[in-house]
């Protein structure tokens, strides 16, 4: 079974403001992901700039089929 991570997050920006996500889910490889890796993934995947801090909350790993196709499949189209 594929693994996904379900979590809440809060992101603060250096120029003010922020965003939040609740019950957000992402595909992961393996059985776990650190908060630091998860924060980096969110910032890069959403192409966020001027990030001051990312807080990961209520993280849990769940068994659920992956929703995205692997990156190498997307590149072929």
Secondary structure, DSSP 8 states (H G I E B T S, - for coil): --EEEEEEEEEEETTS-EEEEEEEEEEESSS---HHHHHHHHHHHTT--SEEEEEEEEEEEEE----S--HHHHHT-
